[in-house]
Amino acid sequence: MVLVACLLAYIATGDKGIEERFSNAVGLPSEPDQGGDNGIFGFTLEGNHFSYLIILVLIIVATALIYVKYRV
């Protein structure tokens, strides 16, 4: 059900990022296109991509440890 809700949300918003959706919602003028793409499903990684990978690995390891400890 969560996947269906996510799919419906993506269909409703498209590949717009949060800044584009916010500016449209409050009536702010949209900024000119900066020449970049909208990323994957509207999400772009800014800054050091390696730090995102480290955080993702830490979250996966913590989840695995909690799963093993509590046998959920």
N, C-alpha and C positions, 0 to 999 in steps of 0.2 A: 504494500500500500504506500509505503514511503517513496518507493521508486516511481510509482504512478504520480504521486503528488509533485515530486521533483520534475518529472517530465512535463506535467501540466504547467508548472511555474516557468519552465524554460520556454514552452510554447507561447506563454503569455508575454514574456519579456524579451525573447529573442536573445541575440548575442550582445546586447548592450551591457556595458559595465555599470557599476553602481553610480558613478558620477553622471552618466548620461540619464539614467532613470531618475535620479534625484533632481537634476536641473529641469527635466520635463515636468516632474510632479509639482515643484514649487514655482514654476513659471520663469525660471532664470534663463537668460539667453544661452544657447549652446555655444560651446567654444568651437572654433574652427578645427577641422580635422588635423591632427598632428602628424598624419602620415603613417602612424602605427596601426597594427591590426588590433582587434578586440580580444585577442588571446583565444583561449579554449573555453567555450561556453561563457564568454564574457569575463573571464578571470585572466588577469595578466600578472606575471611575477615580476616585481620590481626589486632591484637591488641584487644581492649575491644569491644566485640560485643554489649554491652549495649549502647555505644556511637553511634553506627550506628542506633540502634533502636530509640534513642532520636532524632537524626537528621532526620530520616524518619518521625517520628511523627510531628516534627516541620514543615517539608515541606508540609505534608498533611494538617495540621492546617492552614498554611499560604495560601495554595491553596484554601481551603474551604472558608477562610475569603475573599479572593479576589473574588472568585466566587459569594459569597453572596453580597458583596458590589457593584460589577459592573454588576451583573446579566448577566454574559456571557453565 
